[in-house]
């Protein structure tokens, strides 16, 4: 009889501790396209699922730079936290309309989120360039940089080799 009471008490305590964590699971949205959900907190770990831009996930646990999530598919795993947003993100993934069919996603420099300098000359900058008589070749170079598209594979290779982003290990 005493063993049954202990088992029931242990089960109740377990539920009391578990329920708040389940209720506090945060809903977030995938902010990049083709986000890998990995078995462990490492980009080199086995991929258990791939998420699309705008997918909704439940954050189950937060650990440094990674979040353990449950995808709408029911699969759980780890995602680099900077690939999630607490606000709904629209679709598109930076690619053209055919990227959904071909699976190839390209990121144009003007769509990067690293600051105005990578996006090329804005209208006010163009006026400034004219007033300072900056040569057309330099302006064209900026335009070419803005038009440059980088494949996802090239971006991941750069990040991995340079230990940048989710590959930084820190």
N, C-alpha and C positions, 0 to 999 in steps of 0.2 A: 504494500500500500504506500509506503514511504517513497519507494522508487517511482511509482506512478505520479505522486505529487511533485517530486523533483523534476520529472520529465515535463509535466504540465507547466510548472513554474519556469523552467528553462525555455520552453516554447513561447510562453507569454512574454518573457523578458526579451527573447530574440525578436519577436514581432514588434514590441514597443521600440526596440532599437532600429529595426529595419524600416518600419512604416514612414518615419520622418524623412529618411533618405530617398524613399520612393516618391513621396509627395513633393519633395524639394527638387526633383530632377528638372533641370532647366531645358526649355525648348530653345534650340538654336537652328540656324540655317547655314547651309554650305555656301561660302562666298567665292569659291573658285570652281572650275569645271574639272572633272575627272580626279576628284580627291580620293586618295587611297585610304582605306580603313585597314589598319594592320593589326596582327595578332598581339604584338608587343609594342612598347613605346619606342619604336625605331623605324625609320623609313626603309631599312633593309629587311625588316621582318616580313613574314608571309602576309600577303594581301588577302583579306577575307571578304572585302566588298569594295566597290568603287561608287562614289557618290557624284551626282550631277549638281551643277550650279542651281541653287534655290531649294534643294532637297531639305526637308525638315528632319532634325535628329533630336534625340533626348540625351542630354549630358548626364552621365551616371556618376562620373568621378573626374576631379580635376587634379592633375599632377604636373607641376612645373609648366612645361611648354606643350603638354599633351592632354587631351581630354578623352576619357573613355566614353563612348557613345553607343546608343542603340539606334540603328537606322530604321527606316520605315519597313525595310525587308525583314526586320527582326534580328538581323545579325548585329553582334556587338564587337567592338574593337577600339583601337586608339587612332586619333586624328591629331595632327599638328594644330594647336589651338588657333593659330592665325589664319586658318582656312575656314573658320566659322564666324558667324556674325549673329548678334542677338536680334537683328532686324531682317525681315524677309528681303531676299536679294532676287533681282530679276534674272531671267534666263539669258543665254547668249554666249557666255564663256569666252568672249573676245574673238571668236572665230566668225567665219561667214556663215550664211544660211546652210551651206552644204556640209559644214563640219559635223552636224548631227548625223548625217548619213554616212560620211566617210570616216568619222571618228578622229579626224585630224583637227586639232585645235591650234590656232596660231595667235600669238599675242603681239599686237602692234605697239610700238613704243609710245604712241600717243594715248594708249589705253592703260599704260602702267600707272601705278599709284605712288611713284617715288618722288614726285615733285615736278614743278613746272619746267625745269630746264630740259628734261628728257622729252617733253611734248612738242618741242619746236617753237617757232616764233608765234606768239599771239599777236592780235591786232595792235595792241599798244607797243609791243616789242618791235613789230614791223615798222611802226612810225619812228621809234627810237633808232632802229637800224638805218632808216633812210636819213634821219636828221644827223646822224653821226657818220654818214657816208660809208657805212660798212658795205664792202664789196658784195656784188650778187653771188659770187662763187661761195662765199661763206654762208650766205643765206640759203643757197641751194644745198649746201652740205648739211645744214640743219634740217631742211625739208627731207632730204634722203634718209637721214637718221630717223626722222619721225615716221617715214613710210616703211621702214625696215620691220619685217615680221620675223619672229623667232619661233621655231617649232617647240612644242612641249618637251620633246626628247632632248633638244639642244639646251633648253632652259634647265631641265633636271640634271643633265651632264655638267653644266656650269656650276650649279649649286652643289652637287656631290663633290666635284673636284676641288672646288674652292671652300668647302665646308661652310656653306652659306645657308641661311634659312633653316628648314627642318633638318638639314644635314650638319648644322653647326655643332651639335653635340653639347651645347652649353645651355 
